[in-house]
């Protein structure tokens, strides 16, 4: 199959959009799951500028982003 440069770029943009949608939906799901298992209201803690909760979510989202990015990258 001989693809032109434009077709290749268009196909890679489609993969990028799909990967972004998957990652954002996974982030929302992870946030909801983590919020359900904690004893405190994480949204309220983030509104109160609780730095430890912010750092916890930062690490969680970075880790999940790396993991999901690798999975999506290996499937291309």
BAFI-3210 file (N, C-alpha, C; in Angstrom, 3 decimals, decimal comma, padded with zeros to 6 digits):
// residues 76
n [1|2|3|4|5|6|7|8|9|10|11|12|13|14|15|16|17|18|19|20|21|22|23|24|25|26|27|28|29|30|31|32|33|34|35|36|37|38|39|40|41|42|43|44|45|46|47|48|49|50|51|52|53|54|55|56|57|58|59|60|61|62|63|64|65|66|67|68|69|70|71|72|73|74|75|76]
n.u [000,852|000,737|001,042|000,393|002,164|000,407|-001,803|-000,637|000,026|-002,536|-003,689|-002,087|-002,831|-005,454|-005,004|-003,810|-005,897|-007,724|-006,207|-005,981|-008,669|-009,147|-007,276|-008,138|-010,701|-009,990|-008,579|-010,668|-012,223|-010,390|-010,088|-012,701|-012,916|-010,835|-011,731|-013,992|-012,956|-011,555|-011,657|-012,320|-013,655|-012,412|-012,665|-013,493|-011,256|-009,329|-010,373|-009,898|-007,228|-005,421|-002,332|-001,102|-003,020|-003,278|-000,695|-000,756|-002,768|-001,538|000,733|-000,627|-002,057|000,047|001,425|-000,599|-000,935|001,527|001,463|-000,887|-000,210|001,992|000,723|-001,055|000,848|002,286|000,404|000,212]
n.v [-001,174|002,035|005,003|008,471|011,425|013,298|011,676|010,066|011,931|012,833|010,461|010,039|012,282|011,600|009,368|010,729|012,385|010,413|009,169|011,274|011,599|009,118|009,212|011,463|010,624|008,407|009,688|011,071|008,918|007,652|009,691|009,773|007,155|007,141|009,188|008,025|006,009|007,301|008,713|011,303|014,335|014,906|016,919|019,102|019,383|020,087|022,542|023,942|024,440|022,366|021,241|018,747|016,937|017,885|017,350|014,589|013,899|014,955|013,292|010,882|011,349|011,898|009,459|007,722|008,887|008,385|005,580|005,032|006,407|004,900|002,483|003,270|004,216|001,900|000,499|001,685]
n.w [000,000|-001,003|000,373|000,128|001,189|002,311|002,989|004,918|006,917|007,539|008,503|010,782|012,275|012,822|014,475|016,603|017,544|018,336|020,353|022,206|022,968|024,164|026,281|027,779|028,540|030,088|032,144|033,399|034,271|036,026|037,921|039,003|040,062|041,950|043,597|044,672|046,317|048,334|051,647|051,986|050,482|047,492|045,572|047,089|048,730|046,829|046,049|048,368|048,198|048,919|048,946|049,078|048,121|045,552|044,542|044,740|042,866|040,637|040,320|039,937|037,538|035,760|035,802|034,820|032,331|031,094|031,049|029,502|027,203|026,315|025,732|023,685|021,871|021,226|019,819|017,375]
ca.u [000,000|001,569|000,321|001,055|002,544|-000,794|-002,593|000,066|-000,149|-003,950|-003,897|-001,455|-003,678|-006,588|-004,507|-003,589|-007,196|-008,254|-005,426|-006,357|-009,997|-008,997|-006,555|-008,985|-011,751|-009,360|-008,294|-011,923|-012,587|-009,456|-010,441|-013,940|-012,634|-010,018|-012,576|-014,918|-012,265|-010,983|-012,615|-012,600|-014,115|-011,207|-012,976|-013,483|-009,858|-008,644|-010,867|-009,260|-005,791|-004,655|-001,220|-000,803|-003,979|-002,892|000,481|-001,182|-003,426|-000,534|001,472|-001,545|-002,346|001,274|001,645|-001,595|-000,648|002,654|001,016|-001,823|000,556|002,761|-000,196|-001,512|002,007|002,656|-000,606|000,270]
ca.v [000,000|003,213|006,193|009,740|012,146|013,895|010,622|009,641|012,981|012,815|009,269|010,284|013,238|010,816|008,613|011,683|012,781|009,250|008,976|012,332|011,290|007,982|009,639|012,337|009,823|007,606|010,579|011,322|007,677|007,466|010,682|009,346|005,956|007,527|009,993|007,121|005,195|008,101|009,029|012,742|014,868|015,439|018,189|020,141|019,570|020,836|023,927|024,559|024,546|021,351|020,948|017,312|016,291|018,302|016,583|013,207|013,788|015,235|012,050|009,882|011,647|011,731|008,020|007,163|009,412|007,632|004,209|005,025|006,829|003,769|001,512|003,816|004,282|000,574|-000,034|002,344]
ca.w [000,000|-001,172|000,834|-000,102|002,405|002,882|003,608|006,121|007,916|007,930|009,313|012,081|013,001|013,315|015,627|017,683|018,083|019,034|021,580|023,150|023,494|025,070|027,485|028,582|029,170|031,136|033,270|034,108|034,954|037,143|038,936|039,660|040,854|043,100|044,475|045,349|047,311|049,411|052,714|051,969|049,202|046,853|044,902|048,132|049,145|045,778|046,119|049,533|047,900|049,615|048,047|049,058|047,219|044,203|044,135|044,577|041,576|039,614|040,110|039,401|036,143|034,975|035,672|033,904|030,995|030,550|030,778|028,381|026,028|025,825|025,133|022,401|020,996|020,754|018,909|016,065]
c.u [000,895|000,755|001,108|001,368|001,317|-001,655|-001,960|-000,106|-001,584|-004,258|-003,277|-002,230|-004,909|-006,199|-004,321|-004,901|-007,814|-007,528|-005,785|-007,726|-009,925|-008,332|-007,417|-010,112|-011,185|-009,024|-009,554|-012,354|-011,697|-009,775|-011,671|-013,706|-011,851|-010,838|-013,537|-014,231|-011,610|-012,066|-013,020|-013,062|-012,937|-011,475|-012,952|-012,053|-009,061|-009,093|-010,228|-007,749|-004,952|-003,567|-000,941|-001,762|-003,664|-001,684|000,143|-001,850|-002,472|000,251|000,611|-001,798|-001,115|001,561|000,671|-001,369|000,495|002,210|000,090|-001,115|001,395|001,874|-000,659|-000,350|002,406|001,638|-000,535|001,142]
c.v [001,233|004,456|007,440|010,401|012,745|012,854|010,145|010,659|012,994|011,613|009,443|011,300|012,539|009,989|009,528|012,091|011,633|009,027|010,033|012,061|010,147|008,419|010,535|011,563|008,942|008,461|010,850|010,080|007,443|008,443|010,245|008,119|006,316|008,334|009,101|006,352|005,994|008,473|010,496|013,148|015,541|016,754|019,344|020,428|020,347|022,294|024,681|024,654|023,593|020,849|019,453|016,554|016,666|017,541|015,110|013,005|014,067|013,968|010,964|010,115|011,514|010,248|007,371|007,655|008,676|006,226|004,153|005,442|005,708|002,735|002,008|003,864|002,938|-000,007|000,604|001,597]
c.w [000,000|-000,803|000,488|001,234|003,085|003,581|004,908|007,246|008,423|008,824|010,703|012,904|013,570|014,531|016,837|018,336|018,870|020,361|022,621|023,769|024,498|026,371|028,366|029,264|030,277|032,357|034,084|034,887|036,166|038,269|039,713|040,542|042,107|044,095|045,267|046,481|048,437|050,413|052,719|050,574|048,517|046,128|045,898|048,589|048,099|045,748|047,281|049,399|048,739|048,665|047,970|048,136|045,778|043,690|043,923|043,220|040,428|039,288|039,495|037,917|035,264|034,753|034,707|032,474|030,328|030,168|029,565|027,101|025,451|025,158|023,769|021,417|020,432|019,780|017,538|015,115]
res [x|x|x|x|x|x|x|x|x|x|x|x|x|x|x|x|x|x|x|x|x|x|x|x|x|x|x|x|x|x|x|x|x|x|x|x|x|x|x|x|x|x|x|x|x|x|x|x|x|x|x|x|x|x|x|x|x|x|x|x|x|x|x|x|x|x|x|x|x|x|x|x|x|x|x|x]
***
